[in-house]
Amino acid sequence: MTDKPGLSYKARRRWAMVILLIGLPLYAVVAVSVMGWLDRPPFLVELLVYVVLGVLWAVPFRFVFKGVGKADPDAPEEGDGAP
């Protein structure tokens, strides 16, 4: 096993779950609250704001989600003689 900089695969999976189960709902509540403080804009403007905010939340977490859906790269492969 090599020492790679950054988070391990298991740590990234755990952080991805925390972000999706806790962070994303909190972000949605904040986005709706901020839009509620403003006077209601036209429908298309409001839709555009929600679409942009819906994509923008994930940008800082790209490194956490990258490769999480794939198999663990550090796990021994079956049939390689490892117990």
N, CA, C and O atoms as CSV, one atom per row, in Angstrom:
chain,resi,resn,atom,element,x,y,z
A,1,MET,N,N,0.847,-1.181,0.000
A,1,MET,CA,C,0.000,0.000,0.000
A,1,MET,C,C,0.884,1.231,0.000
A,1,MET,O,O,1.828,1.323,0.785
A,2,THR,N,N,0.585,2.172,-0.870
A,2,THR,CA,C,1.393,3.379,-0.949
A,2,THR,C,C,0.729,4.494,-0.156
A,2,THR,O,O,-0.492,4.536,-0.008
A,3,ASP,N,N,1.550,5.381,0.340
A,3,ASP,CA,C,1.013,6.531,1.070
A,3,ASP,C,C,0.652,7.617,0.075
A,3,ASP,O,O,1.528,8.285,-0.475
A,4,LYS,N,N,-0.638,7.790,-0.151
A,4,LYS,CA,C,-1.120,8.802,-1.078
A,4,LYS,C,C,-1.527,10.030,-0.282
A,4,LYS,O,O,-2.076,9.905,0.813
A,5,PRO,N,N,-1.262,11.215,-0.820
A,5,PRO,CA,C,-1.726,12.412,-0.121
A,5,PRO,C,C,-3.245,12.529,-0.225
A,5,PRO,O,O,-3.844,12.072,-1.199
A,6,GLY,N,N,-3.851,13.131,0.764
A,6,GLY,CA,C,-5.299,13.319,0.734
A,6,GLY,C,C,-6.034,12.256,1.524
A,6,GLY,O,O,-5.440,11.479,2.272
A,7,LEU,N,N,-7.338,12.243,1.339
A,7,LEU,CA,C,-8.200,11.320,2.068
A,7,LEU,C,C,-8.169,9.923,1.468
A,7,LEU,O,O,-8.028,9.758,0.256
A,8,SER,N,N,-8.302,8.928,2.322
A,8,SER,CA,C,-8.402,7.556,1.833
A,8,SER,C,C,-9.779,7.353,1.200
A,8,SER,O,O,-10.671,8.191,1.330
A,9,TYR,N,N,-9.924,6.238,0.526
A,9,TYR,CA,C,-11.194,5.926,-0.129
A,9,TYR,C,C,-12.326,5.831,0.894
A,9,TYR,O,O,-13.411,6.373,0.683
A,10,LYS,N,N,-12.061,5.134,2.010
A,10,LYS,CA,C,-13.100,4.981,3.031
A,10,LYS,C,C,-13.461,6.325,3.653
A,10,LYS,O,O,-14.636,6.586,3.913
A,11,ALA,N,N,-12.479,7.173,3.892
A,11,ALA,CA,C,-12.756,8.497,4.463
A,11,ALA,C,C,-13.574,9.338,3.487
A,11,ALA,O,O,-14.496,10.044,3.895
A,12,ARG,N,N,-13.239,9.265,2.197
A,12,ARG,CA,C,-14.020,10.015,1.204
A,12,ARG,C,C,-15.451,9.522,1.150
A,12,ARG,O,O,-16.375,10.326,1.023
A,13,ARG,N,N,-15.656,8.191,1.244
A,13,ARG,CA,C,-17.027,7.654,1.249
A,13,ARG,C,C,-17.803,8.154,2.460
A,13,ARG,O,O,-18.967,8.536,2.340
A,14,ARG,N,N,-17.164,8.151,3.622
A,14,ARG,CA,C,-17.845,8.626,4.831
A,14,ARG,C,C,-18.186,10.107,4.723
A,14,ARG,O,O,-19.305,10.515,5.034
A,15,TRP,N,N,-17.220,10.914,4.282
A,15,TRP,CA,C,-17.489,12.343,4.139
A,15,TRP,C,C,-18.569,12.613,3.091
A,15,TRP,O,O,-19.373,13.529,3.260
A,16,ALA,N,N,-18.596,11.834,2.022
A,16,ALA,CA,C,-19.634,11.991,1.003
A,16,ALA,C,C,-21.010,11.730,1.604
A,16,ALA,O,O,-21.966,12.444,1.302
A,17,MET,N,N,-21.113,10.717,2.448
A,17,MET,CA,C,-22.396,10.420,3.101
A,17,MET,C,C,-22.806,11.552,4.044
A,17,MET,O,O,-23.973,11.943,4.070
A,18,VAL,N,N,-21.862,12.075,4.811
A,18,VAL,CA,C,-22.160,13.195,5.721
A,18,VAL,C,C,-22.621,14.408,4.923
A,18,VAL,O,O,-23.598,15.067,5.279
A,19,ILE,N,N,-21.907,14.692,3.843
A,19,ILE,CA,C,-22.269,15.853,3.018
A,19,ILE,C,C,-23.659,15.677,2.421
A,19,ILE,O,O,-24.459,16.613,2.431
A,20,LEU,N,N,-23.956,14.489,1.903
A,20,LEU,CA,C,-25.249,14.265,1.263
A,20,LEU,C,C,-26.408,14.194,2.260
A,20,LEU,O,O,-27.501,14.680,1.971
A,21,LEU,N,N,-26.181,13.599,3.417
A,21,LEU,CA,C,-27.274,13.413,4.374
A,21,LEU,C,C,-27.490,14.595,5.303
A,21,LEU,O,O,-28.608,14.808,5.773
A,22,ILE,N,N,-26.455,15.365,5.576
A,22,ILE,CA,C,-26.587,16.502,6.502
A,22,ILE,C,C,-26.372,17.832,5.781
A,22,ILE,O,O,-27.185,18.748,5.901
A,23,GLY,N,N,-25.281,17.930,5.036
A,23,GLY,CA,C,-24.924,19.190,4.393
A,23,GLY,C,C,-25.876,19.640,3.308
A,23,GLY,O,O,-26.250,20.812,3.253
A,24,LEU,N,N,-26.269,18.726,2.448
A,24,LEU,CA,C,-27.155,19.094,1.335
A,24,LEU,C,C,-28.526,19.568,1.811
A,24,LEU,O,O,-29.008,20.587,1.316
A,25,PRO,N,N,-29.179,18.873,2.751
A,25,PRO,CA,C,-30.455,19.411,3.251
A,25,PRO,C,C,-30.299,20.775,3.928
A,25,PRO,O,O,-31.155,21.644,3.766
A,26,LEU,N,N,-29.225,20.969,4.677
A,26,LEU,CA,C,-28.994,22.283,5.301
A,26,LEU,C,C,-28.793,23.359,4.237
A,26,LEU,O,O,-29.302,24.473,4.368
A,27,TYR,N,N,-28.053,23.024,3.192
A,27,TYR,CA,C,-27.827,23.971,2.108
A,27,TYR,C,C,-29.146,24.326,1.420
A,27,TYR,O,O,-29.371,25.483,1.066
A,28,ALA,N,N,-30.012,23.335,1.232
A,28,ALA,CA,C,-31.307,23.592,0.601
A,28,ALA,C,C,-32.151,24.521,1.461
A,28,ALA,O,O,-32.804,25.423,0.937
A,29,VAL,N,N,-32.146,24.314,2.772
A,29,VAL,CA,C,-32.909,25.179,3.674
A,29,VAL,C,C,-32.367,26.604,3.623
A,29,VAL,O,O,-33.138,27.563,3.598
A,30,VAL,N,N,-31.060,26.743,3.607
A,30,VAL,CA,C,-30.453,28.081,3.533
A,30,VAL,C,C,-30.808,28.753,2.206
A,30,VAL,O,O,-31.151,29.935,2.186
A,31,ALA,N,N,-30.730,28.013,1.100
A,31,ALA,CA,C,-31.045,28.588,-0.213
A,31,ALA,C,C,-32.501,29.046,-0.274
A,31,ALA,O,O,-32.785,30.132,-0.780
A,32,VAL,N,N,-33.417,28.237,0.232
A,32,VAL,CA,C,-34.833,28.612,0.225
A,32,VAL,C,C,-35.070,29.802,1.151
A,32,VAL,O,O,-35.867,30.684,0.831
A,33,SER,N,N,-34.394,29.837,2.284
A,33,SER,CA,C,-34.546,30.955,3.220
A,33,SER,C,C,-34.059,32.255,2.610
A,33,SER,O,O,-34.714,33.290,2.735
A,34,VAL,N,N,-32.915,32.204,1.951
A,34,VAL,CA,C,-32.378,33.416,1.321
A,34,VAL,C,C,-33.319,33.890,0.221
A,34,VAL,O,O,-33.565,35.089,0.089
A,35,MET,N,N,-33.844,32.965,-0.565
A,35,MET,CA,C,-34.782,33.366,-1.621
A,35,MET,C,C,-36.075,33.915,-1.013
A,35,MET,O,O,-36.734,34.756,-1.625
A,36,GLY,N,N,-36.443,33.451,0.181
A,36,GLY,CA,C,-37.645,33.952,0.846
A,36,GLY,C,C,-37.484,35.373,1.353
A,36,GLY,O,O,-38.458,36.122,1.435
A,37,TRP,N,N,-36.248,35.750,1.697
A,37,TRP,CA,C,-36.001,37.115,2.170
A,37,TRP,C,C,-36.141,38.131,1.049
A,37,TRP,O,O,-36.510,39.282,1.280
A,38,LEU,N,N,-35.845,37.695,-0.160
A,38,LEU,CA,C,-35.918,38.595,-1.307
A,38,LEU,C,C,-37.362,38.670,-1.797
A,38,LEU,O,O,-38.150,37.748,-1.589
A,39,ASP,N,N,-37.690,39.774,-2.444
A,39,ASP,CA,C,-38.994,39.824,-3.095
A,39,ASP,C,C,-39.000,38.756,-4.179
A,39,ASP,O,O,-37.984,38.505,-4.828
A,40,ARG,N,N,-40.140,38.140,-4.364
A,40,ARG,CA,C,-40.216,37.039,-5.320
A,40,ARG,C,C,-39.909,37.530,-6.736
A,40,ARG,O,O,-40.630,38.361,-7.288
A,41,PRO,N,N,-38.813,36.994,-7.320
A,41,PRO,CA,C,-38.463,37.403,-8.686
A,41,PRO,C,C,-39.342,36.674,-9.696
A,41,PRO,O,O,-40.091,35.772,-9.322
A,42,PRO,N,N,-39.261,37.050,-10.963
A,42,PRO,CA,C,-40.001,36.313,-11.997
A,42,PRO,C,C,-39.611,34.835,-11.975
A,42,PRO,O,O,-38.514,34.473,-11.552
A,43,PHE,N,N,-40.532,33.993,-12.439
A,43,PHE,CA,C,-40.357,32.546,-12.362
A,43,PHE,C,C,-39.047,32.074,-12.985
A,43,PHE,O,O,-38.330,31.281,-12.374
A,44,LEU,N,N,-38.721,32.544,-14.184
A,44,LEU,CA,C,-37.512,32.081,-14.861
A,44,LEU,C,C,-36.247,32.497,-14.114
A,44,LEU,O,O,-35.274,31.743,-14.081
A,45,VAL,N,N,-36.248,33.680,-13.518
A,45,VAL,CA,C,-35.096,34.128,-12.735
A,45,VAL,C,C,-34.956,33.259,-11.489
A,45,VAL,O,O,-33.852,32.844,-11.135
A,46,GLU,N,N,-36.074,32.990,-10.831
A,46,GLU,CA,C,-36.056,32.141,-9.637
A,46,GLU,C,C,-35.577,30.731,-9.992
A,46,GLU,O,O,-34.782,30.145,-9.257
A,47,LEU,N,N,-36.051,30.189,-11.103
A,47,LEU,CA,C,-35.621,28.866,-11.551
A,47,LEU,C,C,-34.123,28.856,-11.836
A,47,LEU,O,O,-33.426,27.914,-11.458
A,48,LEU,N,N,-33.632,29.880,-12.490
A,48,LEU,CA,C,-32.204,29.978,-12.791
A,48,LEU,C,C,-31.373,30.028,-11.508
A,48,LEU,O,O,-30.334,29.375,-11.413
A,49,VAL,N,N,-31.828,30.800,-10.527
A,49,VAL,CA,C,-31.108,30.896,-9.250
A,49,VAL,C,C,-31.061,29.534,-8.571
A,49,VAL,O,O,-30.003,29.133,-8.086
A,50,TYR,N,N,-32.165,28.819,-8.524
A,50,TYR,CA,C,-32.182,27.501,-7.891
A,50,TYR,C,C,-31.311,26.500,-8.649
A,50,TYR,O,O,-30.653,25.670,-8.021
A,51,VAL,N,N,-31.292,26.557,-9.967
A,51,VAL,CA,C,-30.447,25.650,-10.752
A,51,VAL,C,C,-28.975,25.949,-10.480
A,51,VAL,O,O,-28.183,25.028,-10.281
A,52,VAL,N,N,-28.607,27.225,-10.469
A,52,VAL,CA,C,-27.212,27.594,-10.195
A,52,VAL,C,C,-26.818,27.180,-8.784
A,52,VAL,O,O,-25.741,26.619,-8.582
A,53,LEU,N,N,-27.680,27.452,-7.808
A,53,LEU,CA,C,-27.384,27.042,-6.434
A,53,LEU,C,C,-27.335,25.518,-6.299
A,53,LEU,O,O,-26.565,24.990,-5.497
A,54,GLY,N,N,-28.145,24.822,-7.071
A,54,GLY,CA,C,-28.160,23.365,-7.024
A,54,GLY,C,C,-26.877,22.740,-7.541
A,54,GLY,O,O,-26.506,21.646,-7.117
A,55,VAL,N,N,-26.200,23.415,-8.443
A,55,VAL,CA,C,-24.920,22.916,-8.958
A,55,VAL,C,C,-23.765,23.455,-8.122
A,55,VAL,O,O,-22.771,22.762,-7.907
A,56,LEU,N,N,-23.897,24.674,-7.659
A,56,LEU,CA,C,-22.809,25.362,-6.958
A,56,LEU,C,C,-22.415,24.690,-5.647
A,56,LEU,O,O,-21.252,24.772,-5.251
A,57,TRP,N,N,-23.346,24.027,-4.961
A,57,TRP,CA,C,-23.027,23.427,-3.671
A,57,TRP,C,C,-21.984,22.324,-3.803
A,57,TRP,O,O,-21.218,22.090,-2.869
A,58,ALA,N,N,-21.941,21.649,-4.934
A,58,ALA,CA,C,-21.061,20.502,-5.097
A,58,ALA,C,C,-19.638,20.879,-5.498
A,58,ALA,O,O,-18.727,20.063,-5.362
A,59,VAL,N,N,-19.434,22.085,-5.983
A,59,VAL,CA,C,-18.111,22.476,-6.482
A,59,VAL,C,C,-17.017,22.333,-5.422
A,59,VAL,O,O,-15.962,21.782,-5.738
A,60,PRO,N,N,-17.207,22.796,-4.188
A,60,PRO,CA,C,-16.126,22.646,-3.212
A,60,PRO,C,C,-15.868,21.195,-2.798
A,60,PRO,O,O,-14.822,20.899,-2.220
A,61,PHE,N,N,-16.794,20.300,-3.082
A,61,PHE,CA,C,-16.677,18.917,-2.628
A,61,PHE,C,C,-16.323,17.944,-3.748
A,61,PHE,O,O,-16.472,16.734,-3.578
A,62,ARG,N,N,-15.859,18.448,-4.885
A,62,ARG,CA,C,-15.509,17.576,-6.015
A,62,ARG,C,C,-14.511,16.502,-5.607
A,62,ARG,O,O,-14.661,15.340,-5.984
A,63,PHE,N,N,-13.489,16.884,-4.838
A,63,PHE,CA,C,-12.452,15.923,-4.470
A,63,PHE,C,C,-13.000,14.817,-3.562
A,63,PHE,O,O,-12.469,13.706,-3.551
A,64,VAL,N,N,-14.055,15.117,-2.805
A,64,VAL,CA,C,-14.638,14.101,-1.923
A,64,VAL,C,C,-15.430,13.089,-2.743
A,64,VAL,O,O,-15.349,11.887,-2.489
A,65,PHE,N,N,-16.186,13.559,-3.714
A,65,PHE,CA,C,-17.055,12.683,-4.489
A,65,PHE,C,C,-16.338,11.957,-5.623
A,65,PHE,O,O,-16.872,10.989,-6.166
A,66,LYS,N,N,-15.154,12.400,-5.984
A,66,LYS,CA,C,-14.445,11.817,-7.125
A,66,LYS,C,C,-14.083,10.356,-6.849
A,66,LYS,O,O,-13.328,10.067,-5.920
A,67,GLY,N,N,-14.615,9.450,-7.645
A,67,GLY,CA,C,-14.299,8.035,-7.558
A,67,GLY,C,C,-14.999,7.269,-6.454
A,67,GLY,O,O,-14.704,6.090,-6.255
A,68,VAL,N,N,-15.918,7.893,-5.726
A,68,VAL,CA,C,-16.580,7.227,-4.612
A,68,VAL,C,C,-17.501,6.109,-5.100
A,68,VAL,O,O,-17.682,5.123,-4.386
A,69,GLY,N,N,-18.072,6.225,-6.258
A,69,GLY,CA,C,-18.985,5.211,-6.772
A,69,GLY,C,C,-18.286,3.993,-7.347
A,69,GLY,O,O,-18.945,3.014,-7.693
A,70,LYS,N,N,-16.975,4.032,-7.455
A,70,LYS,CA,C,-16.218,2.912,-8.007
A,70,LYS,C,C,-15.758,1.991,-6.886
A,70,LYS,O,O,-15.910,2.308,-5.707
A,71,ALA,N,N,-15.206,0.872,-7.257
A,71,ALA,CA,C,-14.678,-0.075,-6.270
A,71,ALA,C,C,-13.470,0.532,-5.564
A,71,ALA,O,O,-12.780,1.391,-6.113
A,72,ASP,N,N,-13.226,0.072,-4.343
A,72,ASP,CA,C,-12.109,0.559,-3.542
A,72,ASP,C,C,-10.795,0.227,-4.250
A,72,ASP,O,O,-10.486,-0.949,-4.444
A,73,PRO,N,N,-10.019,1.238,-4.639
A,73,PRO,CA,C,-8.768,0.959,-5.355
A,73,PRO,C,C,-7.700,0.338,-4.453
A,73,PRO,O,O,-6.755,-0.269,-4.957
A,74,ASP,N,N,-7.830,0.475,-3.139
A,74,ASP,CA,C,-6.836,-0.067,-2.204
A,74,ASP,C,C,-7.163,-1.490,-1.767
A,74,ASP,O,O,-6.323,-2.153,-1.160
A,75,ALA,N,N,-8.357,-1.967,-2.062
A,75,ALA,CA,C,-8.768,-3.311,-1.643
A,75,ALA,C,C,-8.049,-4.342,-2.493
A,75,ALA,O,O,-7.870,-4.140,-3.694
A,76,PRO,N,N,-7.628,-5.459,-1.875
A,76,PRO,CA,C,-6.990,-6.516,-2.673
A,76,PRO,C,C,-8.010,-7.130,-3.633
A,76,PRO,O,O,-9.172,-7.329,-3.279
A,77,GLU,N,N,-7.571,-7.416,-4.815
A,77,GLU,CA,C,-8.451,-8.018,-5.813
A,77,GLU,C,C,-8.622,-9.499,-5.518
A,77,GLU,O,O,-7.723,-10.148,-4.984
A,78,GLU,N,N,-9.784,-10.022,-5.871
A,78,GLU,CA,C,-10.044,-11.450,-5.659
A,78,GLU,C,C,-9.161,-12.264,-6.599
A,78,GLU,O,O,-8.963,-11.898,-7.758
A,79,GLY,N,N,-8.631,-13.377,-6.082
A,79,GLY,CA,C,-7.835,-14.255,-6.904
A,79,GLY,C,C,-6.380,-13.866,-7.017
A,79,GLY,O,O,-5.652,-14.461,-7.812
A,80,ASP,N,N,-5.920,-12.873,-6.239
A,80,ASP,CA,C,-4.516,-12.478,-6.333
A,80,ASP,C,C,-3.652,-13.197,-5.300
A,80,ASP,O,O,-2.470,-12.888,-5.150
A,81,GLY,N,N,-4.250,-14.164,-4.584
A,81,GLY,CA,C,-3.494,-14.953,-3.631
A,81,GLY,C,C,-3.491,-14.388,-2.226
A,81,GLY,O,O,-2.904,-14.984,-1.322
A,82,ALA,N,N,-4.128,-13.259,-2.026
A,82,ALA,CA,C,-4.184,-12.662,-0.692
A,82,ALA,C,C,-5.259,-13.381,0.145
A,82,ALA,O,O,-6.324,-13.714,-0.375
A,83,PRO,N,N,-4.989,-13.617,1.415
A,83,PRO,CA,C,-5.988,-14.314,2.252
A,83,PRO,C,C,-7.189,-13.471,2.552
A,83,PRO,O,O,-8.104,-13.923,3.240
